[in-house]
Amino acid sequence: MNESNRAAAPAIGASSGIGEAAAGLWNQVSVDALKQEANDVSWKNVPTRTVDVGGVPFAYRELGPKSGVPVIFLHHLMAVLDDWDPRVIDGIAAQRRVIAFDNRGVGASGGSVPPTIEAMGRDAIAFIRALGLGKVDLLGFSLGGGVAQMVALQAPDLVRRIVLAGTGPRGGGGIDEINRIAAIAYLKAALTLSDPRNFLFFPRTPAGKRAAKEYFARLKERVEDRDKPISLQARLAQLKAIRAAGLSAPDDLSVITQAVFVANGDHDLMVDSCLSADMVRRLPNARLTIYPDSGHGGVFQYHQAFVPAVLDFLAD
């Protein structure tokens, strides 16, 4: 990491004043200011479309300005379109063309989920090209961050800038610990009749529990034309892909020369925050933001700070 990157990357666990800065940022970029100005289309009512990708229908939603380099959203393990935080989608779509999609075998998209992130990356590239796009920005969260890295490695000319949230590099290790933590979270969710992301995405502190409650309320804002739930085949294939990635040899991230913005919570149970920091050290043009008192879903808990930061990064 170069000198400017080191200056921008706070130590793991350090707040760097982000909690105080978030309020000021959001006063300048309010929720109302981030709404769609051209019409009333937002994440809760934007229509779901399909595009043929080599004979397989891929489901996607698009909103925001029609011009400019689009931002392709790549989502997390066991997620479908309706699992994107509307505040993040709508906030970024206020200024940028946003396209979120279900990769092969996920949600309403056809086909079967492949068992490797390399193949997921190839499918994402095929989807982008099926839309006729020659240059895109990527925003990948968790598993989607791994897929975003594959897209950048496999089709570097297609990618302009990259946002990686709650994710780490392939071969980062700790895969067995992740499986144990996820199993415990799912057990707790079953016993409490709740979503396991309550335990995986947010800390069990008063602030974390409040953030989780608000996040799940936002996910319910869309009531019509909701996506199909994730299938058992998709769940198992994604888990297999994550395990294989964790046990693989590390990628040479030095060849990803695009600007990269990496964000995570300071206490991520699923992808240790130190893995995000390690990834930034290995990327030649990356910056790191660690949100305090937050976990895997830190970018959702701190969406008021994350959205302006992404817009600023993509506007450079």
Sequence and secondary structure as in RCSB ss.txt:
>XXXX:A:sequence
MNESNRAAAPAIGASSGIGEAAAGLWNQVSVDALKQEANDVSWKNVPTRTVDVGGVPFAYRELGPKSGVPVIFLH
HLMAVLDDWDPRVIDGIAAQRRVIAFDNRGVGASGGSVPPTIEAMGRDAIAFIRALGLGKVDLLGFSLGGGVAQM
VALQAPDLVRRIVLAGTGPRGGGGIDEINRIAAIAYLKAALTLSDPRNFLFFPRTPAGKRAAKEYFARLKERVED
RDKPISLQARLAQLKAIRAAGLSAPDDLSVITQAVFVANGDHDLMVDSCLSADMVRRLPNARLTIYPDSGHGGVF
QYHQAFVPAVLDFLAD
>XXXX:A:secstr
  HHHHHH   TT  TTHHHHHHHHHHHS TGGGS SSSS  TTT   EEEEETTEEEEEEEES SSS  EEEE 
 TT  GGGS HHHHHHHHTTS EEEE  TTSTT  S   SSHHHHHHHHHHHHHHTT S EEEEEETHHHHHHHH
HHHH GGGEEEEEEES   TT   HHHHHHHHHHHHHHHHHHTS THHHHTS SSHHHHHHHHHHHHHHTS  SS
      HHHHHHHHHHHHHHHHS    GGG  SEEEEEEETT SSS HHHHHHHHHHSTTEEEEEETT  TTHHH
HTHHHHHHHHHHHHH 
